[in-house]
């Protein structure tokens, strides 16, 4: 039985992974295809949503949104758009990888509908409500079911906007300033299809009639300095992430190599997203590392990285730790949404028109971790908005871990209904300084209560 024994060092390493895990950074549902966007000092990430099924194909009906101001705590907005927003499409399953961008105070969400082209939605706020401004698909380059997927949108320094997409080819249109139409004077009625050469996108080890280069799908157009980067899922199944560079947004592209290879825990697909935020560079992707995860039950992840001196990408290794150091501290003395989470176990989120997003499916032993909470000179009181149609339970308020120092316990009784919200409060042992905060939920069986927001006071 010696082979089953774990050394103290290995046990410590495993405990570190459990207690310090940051990837996947969403644990309340399966998400994929992360698309980051910055607006007003907040980083938003739009994702697809893998339904929790045992299907041997993608089951995807809607698009989700999460945000952060510190890169370690993520606030869920729930479903911000769905296939039902496109009345012209009869597709019931196929809400694939989107991307959003802001222009002139409007937010444009480009949504591929598997087998039915790419549509566009517009909103006045990053989280919607989104509406279909044209009532038809924006682009459809061919009848091939895989071709019109994975749009990436980019506005160049001169104001020209581009929309790239495609599998197995790579196409683009030059969007007009309204972002919902495009210049039809170029290419094939406005659609420019790139010449897929090994020099541009890498030499495929086993080329086929459709896939002649390393390029597979999931393009992400990004600019840093004078270099334009086309980052994409590559090589074939299982997918790597590779990239090409160019002197302009239209090319010519030159293949540069692999960024993220095949690693344990990654799904057979992948989708990159690259962005600079608060002085750091971040690389988004997805894995299959949540419990029950797999190729059709994926989860979004992020790594911080630094470009090489010549502007090339380093090799990026997926980790469970994710972002080690945040870029801001969380203020507990203002209302904080309960769905602002660094890590959680066992619970889910829900949303309704009256309350918005809230935490639900809270069972005995579940918990929420919130990182880098700055209590300053001290906090002595806690209050939370909760609702329960059952016996209720308790919120144990701890620091440092699920078994860390207990500051106090907020008792939640039956409030008269799962949507009948009341504010419960409790006194705390004074806490000062910066800590990781844990809400540990205890009680009987089943869904103990719902949890909407919380706040500390001195």
C-alpha positions, 0 to 999 in steps of 0.5 A: 500500500506504499503507493497510496501514501502521500508525503507531507509535501504533496499533501501540503501542495494539494491543500494549497490547490484546494484552498488557493484555487482561482481557476476556473474563476466561475464555479456556479455554472459551466461557462466557456469562450471567455470574451473580456471587455473593459469599460469605466475601469471595470473588466467584463467577461462575456461567456457562453453557457454549457448546460449541465447535461450528459449530451455528447454535443454542445447544449447552449441557449444563452450568454452570460456576463461576469465582471471584476475590478480586482481580478480575483472577485467576480460578480455574476450578472446572469443571462444577458442575452439568449437565442430568443433575442433573435426572432429571425432564427429558428435555431433552438440550440447553438448560442456559441462564442460571442464578443462585445465592444463599446462605441459611442456609449453603446454596447454591441454583442456579436453572437454566432448562432450555430448554422445560422450566421452571426447576429448583433445585439445592442444595449445602453449598458454592458449588462443590457438589456440587449435588443436586436437592432436590425431584425436579421443576421448581420453576416453569413458567408456560406452554407457550411454549418461551422463557417460563421462562428466565433466572431472577434470585433476590434476598433483600430486607432483610425476608428475603422472597426473589423469583425473577423470570424470563421472555421475552417477559414478566416473572414472579415468585414469592415464594419461601418461606424454604426457597428450594425452594418458593413462596407459591401464594396470590398471582397465578396459583397463585403466579406473578405476571406483570407488566403490560408497559407502555412506562412500566415497561419502555420503548417498543419501536420496532417492537412485536409481539404478544409484545414490546410493550416494550423488555424482551426477557429476562435480568432481573437484580434488584439493590438499592442504597440504597432503589432496586430495579433491574431490569436486562435484555436489551432492544430486540430482536436484537441486544440492548442492556442497559437497566433500570427502577427501583422503590421495592419488589422488586415494583414499580411499575417505571419505565423508565430507559434503556439501560446498554450499547448495541450495540458491536463484539465483542458477541454478538447476545444479552447477559445482565447481572449487577451486584454490589458487591465490596470497595467497587467496582461491577461490571457483567458481560456477555458478548461474542464476542471469543475466537478462533472466537467468535460468537453461539453461542460467547460469552465472559464479561466484566466492567467496573468502573463508578460510579453517577451521583450520583442513583443512575442507571447511566452508559453502560457501554462494553465494553472489552478491558482490563476491570479495570485495577486489582485489589482485592488482591495474590496470595500466591505462597507458598501453593499456587495452583491452576494454573487461577488465570488472568488471561489465557492462550493456547491451553490448556484445563482439565479435571477428574477426581474424584481431582485436581479441576481442572487445566490441560491441552492445553498446547502449545509457546508457550502461556502463563498470565499471573497478575496482581499477584503479591506476592513481598514481600522475595523468592522463590528457589524454585519448585515445581509439580505436573505430569503427563506421559505424553509427552516433557514440556517446560518451564515458563519462569517470567518476569515482565513479559511472555511475553518478560519477564525469565526467573527460571528454568526448571522442566523437566518430564519424562515422569512415567509418565502424564498423571494420574501427578502429581509435584512438580518444582522449580527455583531462581530468580533472586531476585524481589522486589515485585509483578509480573505473572507469566508461565508460558511453556510450551515443548517439542516437539509436542502436549500437553506435560504437565498442570499442577495447582498451583504455589508459590514459596518463599524 
